[in-house]
């Protein structure tokens, strides 16, 4: 499912107003809230029954360029992980 299909689903099944534009605004608001929660102090967004988004830190490490075999340094970074909740696991 892509963003347009998700907006269509929200428009048809949600109670967000009379237009697809309202459904898209609702989706964008939710995604912005998740981004803000992850960027915040705790770095966690927990949706009971659906799952949890968490920020994880990756340490700097040494890797290899697959074309040349040359060693390269990979910088430390942050990534987002998702753990599905019980309700989501049961739905799948």
N, C-alpha and C positions, 0 to 999 in steps of 0.2 A: 504494500500500500504506500503510495507516495503522498505528498502534501495535498495535492488537489483532491485526491480520493478521500483523504482524511477530512478535509473541509466539507466535501459532499456528504460524508457520513454524519458529521456533526450537524450539518444543515437539516438533514432528513430525520435524524433521531434525537437531536438535542432540542432544548427549548431556549434558543439563543436569539430569536428574533425572526424577522420576515425575509431576510436576505442572506445570500451566501457570503456577502461582505461581513456581516455580523458574525457568522460562523468563523470566518478567517481571522477576524479581530480577536475572537475568543481563543482560538488556537494559538495565535501569536502571543497573547497575554500569558497563557499557560507556559509556553516555551520560554518566554522572557523570565517568568517567575522561577523556573527550573534553573536557568542560567544564573540568575541572581543568587539563588540558594547555594549553588555550587561555588560561586565566586566569593561567597560570604565567609565568615569566620570559621564555621564548622565544616563547610564543604560537603554537606550531606543534604539530600532531599529524600524523605521517606514518605511513600504513599502506601498506606496500609492496604493490604490485599492485592496491590499491584507490584510493588518492588521498591528498591532503594538505589539511588544514584549516589556514588561516592567519588571524591577526588583522591587519586592515588599518586604518590610521588615515585618516579623512576630515578634510580641513581645513574650517574655518569658511568659509561662503560666503553670498552674497546670492541669494535666490530670489524667486519671485513667487507671491502668492496667486492661484490660478487663477480664483477667483470675482470678486475685486475688481481684480486686476491690481496690487495694492499690493506694494511691495518689502518683503521680510521677511528677517531675519537667521537663518541656519541655523547652529546651534552645531557645533563640531567633535565628532566621534563616532568610535567604533570599530565595525567590522563584521567578519563572518567570510566568508572566501572559500574556495572548494573547487576544487581542480584534480584532475581524475580521473587515475588512474594508467593505465599501459599495459594491465594486466589488465582493468580496468573498461571501458576504451575498446573493447577487443577483444570483450568479452562483449556489448556493446550493438551 
